[in-house]
Structure formats: structure tokens, C-alpha cells
């Protein structure tokens, strides 16, 4: 099965507190139906000191976001698009923009 969103894809958030923001996908977890997007869903975590001499700190990092809340951005038309699949002549399956019919 061909995934709708893959690592290093440019995506836009379509729902939630970060609606309208764009970012690059860092990691996709298909079983959990979630993705990690750079600069999106920033959460604050308190990191406790593990070793002696180390200090505790507050860390801001990305949290996982459901795949249903993000949409890939087409490279040719530069808009958020739905993804279709298409078979090439050599029987390879590729992702295609629903609007402009260009392969990703």
C-alpha cells in the first residue's frame, strides 16, 4: 500500500491550533496513524537531570499529530492537495496530485 504522506514531504495543517502552518515531515508512524512535523504542535516538557552535575531544564519539542489533520502540498501547484495513485509504464505506483495530476 502506498502511503499518502511520507518522510520529508511538505505538509500543511488543516485542523487544530496550528491550522494553516506548513512544515516538513520528520517521522511517520503508520500503525499509530500519526506524524511528526517540524515546527508544528510544539509542546513544553520538563526534563529532569539524569546525572549528577546536570541541571533540569524545560525543553520545547514537536509532538505527534494525527495524519487526518495534515495534507501534503503539491510541488507543482504549491497548494494542499488530495493524493491519488497512478501506475507508470514500468508498473511502479506513484502518488499524484488530485488537482494538477503531477507526480510527487
N, C-alpha and C positions, 0 to 999 in steps of 0.2 A: 504494500500500500504506500502511496506517495503522500508525504506529509504536506500539509498546507503551509506551515511555517517551519523554517529551518534555521539553523545557526547562521549568524552573520547577515540575516535578512533585515532590511529596513522596514519597521512597522510603525503604525500609528495606533494610539489608544482610542477606542471608540466608546468606552463607558468607564465610569468611576471618577475618582478625584483628579486623575491625571488626563482627563479627556482632552484630545486634541494634540497631545505631545507626541513627538516622534523619537525613536531610539533604535539601536541595533540589538538584535537578539544575541545574548551571551550563551544561553543554555536552554534546551527544550527537554522537558520530561513528558513524553507521550502517555505513559501509563497514568500519571497524575493529572494529565491534561493542563499543564502549566508551562510557563516560560519565564526566563529571567531576562529583563530588558535593561540595557544600560541607561541610567538616569531616570528610570520610571519606578514608581512605588518605593520611594526611599523611606526606610524605617530607621528609627534610632534604637540601638541596642547597647546595653551596659555590659562591657567586657570586664570580668573580674581578673585580677592579677593571678597568674598561674605559678610563677616562680618568685622566689624572694628577690627583692631589688626591682621587680617590675611594678608598674603602677596600674591601677584600674583606670579605665577610660570609657568614654562614650563614643561609639562607632556608628556612623551613618552608612547604611548599605542598601542595596536593592533587595526587594522581596519578590517572590514568585507571583505572577499574575496569571489568571486563567486565560487559556487560548481563545475563549469566546469573547474576550474584551479587547483583543488586538486584531489588527487587519494588516496584511502586507501592503507595501507601497510599490506600485509598478515602476520599473526603471525607465520605461519609455514615456508614459503619460504622466508620471510624477503624482499620481493620485492613489488613494486607498482603493483596493480592488478585491473582488472575489476571485477565487482561484479555480480554474478548470484544469483538466488534464488532457493531454493530446499525445498520440503516438506518432513518432517520427518514422521516416522510411526504413531506418535500421532497427525498428521495433523498440526503441527507447521511449520511455514515458517521461514527459516534461510538464512542468507547471506553466500555465498560460493565463495571462490577464483576461478577465471577462470582458473588459471594455475594448481594448485595442488589439486583442488576440496575439500579443507578442509574448514570446517565451521568457521566463525569468532567467 
